[in-house]
Amino acid sequence: MDSIGAGKSQISRINGPVVKARGTSGMKMHETVLVGDKNLIGEVISLDKDIATIQVYEVTTGLTVGEPVKPTGKPLSVRLAPGIIGNIFDGIERPLRNIGEKSGAFIPRGVEVEFPNADEKWPVHMLAKPGDNVTEGMIVAETQETPLIKFKIMVPPGINGKIVSVKPDGDYTVNDTLMEISTPGGGVYCLTMLQEWPVRKPRPCLERMVVTEPLVTGQRVVDTFFPIGKGGAAAIPGSFGTGKTMTQHQLAKWSDADIIVYIGCGERGNEMTEVLEDFPKLIDPKSGRPLMERTVLIANTSNMPVAAREASIYTGVTLAEFYRDMGYNVAIMADSTSRWAEALREISGRLEEMPAEEGFPAYLSSRLSEFYERAGKVRNLNNTTGSITIIGAVSPQGGDFSEPVTQNTRRYIRCFWELDRQLAYARHYPAINWLSSYSEYVDTLEKWYDENVDPRFMDYRSRLLKILQEESKLTEIVKLIGSDMLPDDQKLVLETGKAIRLGFLQQGAFHPVDTYVPLQKQFMMMEVILMLYERAYEIIRRGVPIAQIKNTGLFDEIIKMKYNIKNDEPERFEELKKRIADSLNGL
């Protein structure tokens, strides 16, 4: 639809979520604007003389040429205040519960919903006093946002000076002035609980640190074989039905991050509904409180505006950085970055840009890097240490991992959990392929495992992986000549590989004992498997046939130990090891 007459700051052309406006010489790049008579939210993404190209984050149906475009003078930003934890937002931080209460099940265009609630009061405890010198990022007060999360009120980046006055401890709204700070320029800054920050600009820190501590998830294939560090970045690629969302749900439920930011960018609405229904019922294993008390949800599902999907991951990572600055370890689940990349492709097509591989824009790689590089363990401006761990799901069509999103993602992550279609169809979950997945954090995390679990942990891990690799090679031979032709020591490798696959790598997400497994139990399970393998290997070399070892039922018993031995029963492993020794000594 083309212009029939140009006026000052008016729509001149509409092409889906992309709108061009004339008479916009005063606008700036990435400025938020209100488009049309309904005040749809948009962002300036290109400027050419007095013509601005605007990405509109709401449905543009019904817009007409000549409607006004009003600048706000601010970049696309999020409002940072208590009330974020436990809430659910759309891709541009509009609170969906509040919209539902105001407008029903569907989001009307141009709806204005206040966040945070200007009338809600929070009990604030002041940590600073008049006369104190303060610097950017300094924690000067706090309030209890949820029973699990203490909200630290910080001096915003760029503000330094001396405190002139401080309100007494008490109940305040997010807009109330808590203290006044005299700045070097002679002005006075009124500090409140509310800050705003542009979503496309990373929040500053003093230092990026080396990742030295794992994100413990309670999932054996992750914690033991392919661990991710707190402050790391990982990808979960897999075709439809292989369990990407289920794996992310498990990581969100059980990982030892302080705060979870779950971004549903482009996936189906029923998946976010499942999160909304499940998380309030789930109990945090560390605190015994509901998991929603440390979770933020951002929903921009496949039936919501495609342009807002592109902004949703920046909204999520900015919220994560804010809590990282308070000294928390935050984990981001982005489901899925492929749907997010498709939003980029849609916008790029509307802009009539020259497409690159498979129609994606040429800047796909740089946009992915902008997102994943915001992960990291950092020393904050206030000298606390915090981290952001990013785990992004990738949905390559047909499971083709050579497509652009998967390949470009691999350039910026150090942990790759490849989901295998055959494992998923065999009901082996998590369907992470142990032969093609990898983690580059193993070496930097080895010291932590030595000190906090057992010095033998990484050695056991390597030995199990070696058995699995040998089993894979032998399986190819068995397909050709059958297992009867193999010598008994190779048959033992096949039996042990099966025990590792079914008894260790396969994990029941809905089983009360197996859904979450502490590291100490994971270590003892490895120890039992390797003990059976080594003892069986010794007696096979003495001439005992493997059939006799299988008849003892020991392999079946170690497959079932994940269910039969509870997390708080380590003494049961000693009993199992004694039973293995006695059974094999009797052969």
ABEGO torsion letter per residue (X at the ends): XBBAEBBBGBBABBBEABBBBBGAAABBBGBBBBBEAAGBBBBBABBBEABBBBBBABBABGBBBGBBBBBAGBBBBBBBBBGABGBBBBAAGBBAAAAAAAAEABBBBGBBBBOBBAABBBBBBBABBBGBBBBBGBBABBBBABAABBBBBBBBBGBBEBBABBBBBEBBBAABBABBBBBAAGBBBBBBABBBBBAABBBBBABBBBBABBBBAGBAAAAAABBBBBGBBBBBBBBBGAGAAAAAAAAAAABABABBBBBBBGBBAAAAAAAAAAAAABBBAAAGBBAAAABBBBBBBAABBAAAAAAAAAAAAAAAAAAAAAGBBBBBBBOBAAAAAAAAAAAAAAAGBBBBBGGBBAAAAAAAAAAAAABEBBBBAAGBBBBBBBBBBBBBBGGBAABAAAAAAAAABABBBBBBAAAAAAGBOBABBAAABBBAAAAAAAAAAAAAABAAAAAAAAAAAAAAAAAAAAAAAAAAAEAAABBAAAAAAAAAAAAAAAAAABBBAABAAAABBBAAAAAAAAAAAAAAAAAAAAAAAAGBBAAAAAAAGAAAAAAAAAAABBAABAAAAAAAAAAAAAAAAAX
